[in-house]
Amino acid sequence: MKNAIPYGRQLIQQDDIDAVVETLTADFLTQGPKVKEFEDKFADYIGAKYAVAVNNATSGLHLSVLALDLKPGERVITTPITFAASANCIRYAGGEVWFADIDPDTYLLSLDSTKKLIESKPKGFFKGIIPVDFAGLPINLEAFRRLADDHGLWIIEDACHAPGGYFMDSTGKKQRCGNGAYADIGVFSFHPVKHIACGEGGMVTTNSEELYKKISLLRTHGITKEDMTEDHGGWFYEMQALGYNYRLTDIQSALGITQLAKNKDGVARRNQIANTYKNAFKGKIKFQSLPENTLNAHHLFVIEVDDRKGLYDFLRSQNVFAQIHYIPVHTLPYYKEIGYQAADLTSAENYYSKCISLPMYPSLTDDEQNFVIEKVLSYTNG
Ligand SMILES: *Cc1c(COP(=O)(O)O)cnc(C)c1O
């Protein structure tokens, strides 16, 4: 292929450009009406009561652990197969990161491994769980909620890969990622490699009014004009907590609104691409499994091969830029050094030795995908 094929890329069209340009000449570049409009439309799409736009998902994760009152030394469980930010947010609050293993077929945080880890410690040892809808595959949060409730834990769903994905719960209801039915908070990313591109951006979703208020306050310095203890006049405000400037701009929100409107079609196209890969690889190459009645939003399409480095280098030589998701977080030098005791992470480590993410984005053409498939099959057949 003449043109390089990346593993993911944004789709920016004329309506996106028009929306941004229009905002540039409007009254507000930030803290204006586009932010609220984006929040309302996003909450509506996901099916959550509240949404708070933030400058990236990492900030969203940080505000989430703060809103849930994570204190230094308190312990939280997450998956090692995720982007570092899922774990880093725990450290920002001074908490300890504990890892449980993944399921070897779905690549999601294993309920079993999490349960074993929790039960190996005294009650109250852990405060929360941060499961990830890895690659866009919704994790079954109904099961995690039961476990969390048994042990008094909160759940932050890292849904960065999964806007539009859903699983079916035991009552037969479709539960969209981040809708807050089973998790306390959901977090999304609008980095251009994710579904909805804002340049940088993120969204925090919840059904709890209390958490919504806390997150909104902390997003903007902890400063508010509401629920004040005093009032000296029109100028007056109070700083009620030590917050941050984690705001999304109106320019970015305008882009987010047009991008969000494309997400349904984007997820459908991603699933079409996934099915083409699956039909080509069935019986030959292992790929992420799909539990029944679940829609994978397919941020990624991951396969496992024995000679992963060989395939990665070969694809690069063919101008196909596959990627590895992820180097297990517990093996990163920072986490190795602070070394919190972890569960048996054999499945995560086995997975890492074989995983490779193939190109997956709505504008990937059939010709490009067929080229990728042909190269993968020709390499793995030896
Ligand atoms: C991208 C990503 C993040 C961080 O998102 P940013 O918007 O870049 O801060 C967090 N968690 C996961 C799983 C991600 O993929």
The ligand as an SDF file (V2000), in Angstrom:
LIG
                    3D

 15 15  0  0  0  0  0  0  0  0999 V2000
   -7.2010    6.8860   26.1270 C   0  0  0  0  0  0  0  0  0  0  0  0
   -7.4540    6.2670   27.4380 C   0  0  0  0  0  0  0  0  0  0  0  0
   -7.4100    6.9720   28.6340 C   0  0  0  0  0  0  0  0  0  0  0  0
   -6.9410    8.3980   28.7270 C   0  0  0  0  0  0  0  0  0  0  0  0
   -7.6060    9.2210   27.8760 O   0  0  0  0  0  0  0  0  0  0  0  0
   -7.0810   10.7320   27.6430 P   0  0  0  0  0  0  0  0  0  0  0  0
   -8.2920   11.4300   27.0940 O   0  0  0  0  0  0  0  0  0  0  0  0
   -5.9840   10.6350   26.6310 O   0  0  0  0  0  0  0  0  0  0  0  0
   -6.6280   11.2740   28.9230 O   0  0  0  0  0  0  0  0  0  0  0  0
   -7.7630    6.3140   29.8050 C   0  0  0  0  0  0  0  0  0  0  0  0
   -8.1240    5.0230   29.8020 N   0  0  0  0  0  0  0  0  0  0  0  0
   -8.1400    4.2920   28.6710 C   0  0  0  0  0  0  0  0  0  0  0  0
   -8.5580    2.8700   28.7320 C   0  0  0  0  0  0  0  0  0  0  0  0
   -7.7940    4.8840   27.4510 C   0  0  0  0  0  0  0  0  0  0  0  0
   -7.7830    4.1490   26.3490 O   0  0  0  0  0  0  0  0  0  0  0  0
  1  2  1  0
  2  3  1  0
  2 14  2  0
  3  4  1  0
  3 10  2  0
  4  5  1  0
  5  6  1  0
  6  7  2  0
  6  8  1  0
  6  9  1  0
 10 11  1  0
 11 12  2  0
 12 13  1  0
 12 14  1  0
 14 15  1  0
M  END
$$$$
